[in-house]
């Protein structure tokens, strides 16, 4: 899966080079291409933003600079049209269903705004979908873009083992059951006996009960759905 990221701060994306996403990059299961929007400024001072028409605080990213950055990426990899996503607090909130849906795409172009956002005209011209990672405001769309790339990458074939994805939270509509590992006793607290019993059916039943109990207690809203 290919991700092109249009951003003023490509250095912010180094966390994706670590851990599971880092391995996925090494194995060429995902390809993350960072495009620095500033490289497309035609101004002698590499200016990328300007004051808002109508007045108000802050700066707005200029549409022509963003558009040239967009035009520099190949949108038809193997005749597969890329989907352009704008990370914005005004978008539809990301959830696991949306993540799974996006993982079926071959190619995503992710646009990250900074300052007060981007001139609306280039948004209207190039963006297919506006997505938010939750109802709060951040300084830029870079962290939301990383959240999107990380969550979507987990569904790419070979990135995780199949069981992890099938067993996890939300895919069955419930929270996960609690996990335990060695030591058997930690600070006087023992691992539940059933997990040491080797009785797979009992373990399964116990885990299902726990998942239900945890969901009732922590996220009763999930049970109503
Ligand atoms: C677009 C418009 C996404 C992008 C305005 C981006 C939160 C989210 C930005 C802005 C973002 C989210 C500067 C307010 C960048 N903040 N919830 N900031 N702002 O997904």
Boltz pocket constraint, residues with backbone or C-beta under 6 A from the ligand:
constraints:
  - pocket:
      binder: B
      contacts: [[A, 87], [A, 88], [A, 89], [A, 112], [A, 113], [A, 114], [A, 115], [A, 116], [A, 117], [A, 118], [A, 131], [A, 132], [A, 133], [A, 134], [A, 135], [A, 136], [A, 137], [A, 138], [A, 139], [A, 140], [A, 141], [A, 144]]
      max_distance: 6.0
